[in-house]
Amino acid sequence: MSKKLVGRGLSNGIVEGEVIITKQPFSISAAFIMPLVTNSKKCKVADRTHELFKKDVTNKVLIFPYPIGTTTLGFVLMETIIRKMGPKAIVCEQGEPLMSSGAIAAEIFYNIKFPIVDHIEFSELEKIPSGTFIKVNGDEGYIEIP
């Protein structure tokens, strides 16, 4: 029997993937800029201050409490989406507009959907072990855990 956690869809798309989770807030710009600049095929977290440092998030469902926003956040996320080198989806307790702008721009300009779901209590999200495969539905704003 699967468990459904309902939140809010910030961007469209439905994917299934393996979870990688962190309890720390996440800076997409700090984590992903080096893999982009070096034209890497994988997206290993480059933020030396983060517990996911050097972990590969390529094709994973990235779960964290909330993003650390910068003005470049949306552009960096969009580039990882376009290059198909970053995570498959993002789930967090509290998203923010700059983060979702990268996913929305990828859909508008490149017809690539990247689901982001927020408004799910992190106390529920942190119960999902890394490595678990889940479904993320950005269209309807929920995740499904087997």
C-alpha positions in Angstrom: 0.0 0.0 0.0 1.4 3.4 -1.0 1.4 6.6 1.1 0.4 9.9 -0.5 1.6 13.2 0.8 -0.3 16.1 -0.6 1.3 19.5 -1.0 1.3 22.1 -3.7 2.6 21.7 -7.2 4.9 24.6 -8.1 5.7 23.3 -11.6 4.3 20.7 -13.9 5.4 17.2 -14.6 5.2 13.6 -13.2 8.2 11.5 -12.6 9.4 8.5 -10.6 12.8 8.4 -9.1 15.2 7.5 -6.4 15.3 9.9 -3.4 18.3 11.8 -2.2 17.5 13.7 1.0 19.2 16.3 3.1 18.0 18.0 6.3 20.0 21.1 5.4 18.6 24.0 3.3 19.9 23.7 -0.2 21.5 26.3 -2.4 21.0 25.2 -6.0 23.3 27.9 -7.3 26.2 27.0 -5.0 25.7 23.2 -5.5 25.3 23.1 -9.3 27.3 26.0 -10.8 30.6 24.1 -11.0 29.2 21.0 -12.7 27.6 23.3 -15.3 30.8 25.4 -15.8 32.9 22.3 -16.2 30.4 20.6 -18.6 30.2 17.6 -16.4 27.8 14.8 -17.3 26.9 14.3 -13.7 25.7 16.8 -11.1 27.8 16.3 -8.0 27.0 18.8 -5.3 29.9 21.4 -5.4 28.9 23.3 -2.2 31.7 22.4 0.3 29.6 23.5 3.2 26.8 21.1 2.5 26.3 17.6 3.8 25.6 16.4 0.2 29.0 17.7 -0.9 30.3 15.4 -3.8 27.1 13.4 -3.8 25.6 12.8 -7.3 22.0 14.1 -7.6 21.7 13.3 -11.3 18.3 11.8 -12.1 17.3 11.7 -8.4 14.4 13.2 -6.6 16.1 15.9 -4.4 14.4 16.5 -1.1 15.3 19.3 1.3 13.5 21.7 3.8 13.8 24.9 1.7 16.0 26.5 -0.9 18.6 29.2 -0.2 17.6 31.7 -2.9 19.9 33.8 -5.1 19.1 35.8 -8.1 20.7 33.1 -10.3 18.9 30.1 -8.8 16.3 29.8 -11.5 18.8 30.1 -14.3 21.1 27.5 -12.8 18.2 25.1 -12.2 17.0 25.6 -15.8 20.4 24.8 -17.2 20.6 21.5 -15.3 17.1 20.7 -16.6 18.0 21.5 -20.2 21.2 19.5 -20.1 19.5 16.6 -18.3 22.3 16.5 -15.8 20.5 17.5 -12.6 17.8 16.0 -10.4 14.5 14.7 -11.9 12.4 16.6 -9.4 12.5 18.7 -6.2 10.3 18.2 -3.1 10.6 20.6 -0.2 8.6 22.0 2.7 8.7 25.6 1.5 9.7 26.5 -2.1 10.2 30.0 -3.5 9.5 31.8 -6.7 13.1 32.0 -8.1 13.4 28.2 -7.8 10.1 27.5 -9.6 11.0 30.0 -12.3 13.8 27.8 -13.6 11.4 24.8 -14.0 8.6 26.9 -15.5 11.0 28.5 -18.0 12.3 25.1 -19.0 8.8 24.0 -19.8 7.9 27.3 -21.6 11.0 27.6 -23.8 12.2 24.0 -24.1 9.0 21.9 -23.5 10.7 20.0 -20.7 8.7 19.4 -17.6 10.4 19.3 -14.2 8.1 18.8 -11.2 8.5 20.7 -8.0 6.2 20.0 -5.0 6.2 21.9 -1.8 4.0 22.5 1.3 4.7 19.0 2.7 5.9 19.1 6.3 9.6 18.2 6.4 8.9 16.0 9.5 7.1 13.8 7.0 9.6 14.1 4.2 12.6 13.2 6.4 11.0 9.8 7.1 11.7 8.8 3.5 15.1 7.1 3.3 17.5 8.1 0.6 17.4 5.4 -2.1 13.6 5.0 -1.9 11.8 5.3 -5.2 8.9 7.7 -5.2 6.5 9.3 -7.6 6.4 13.1 -7.8 3.3 14.7 -9.3 3.8 18.4 -9.9 0.5 18.6 -11.9 -1.6 17.8 -8.9 0.9 18.6 -6.1 1.6 15.3 -4.3 4.2 12.6 -3.8 3.5 8.9 -3.6 5.7 6.6 -1.5 5.4 2.8 -2.1 
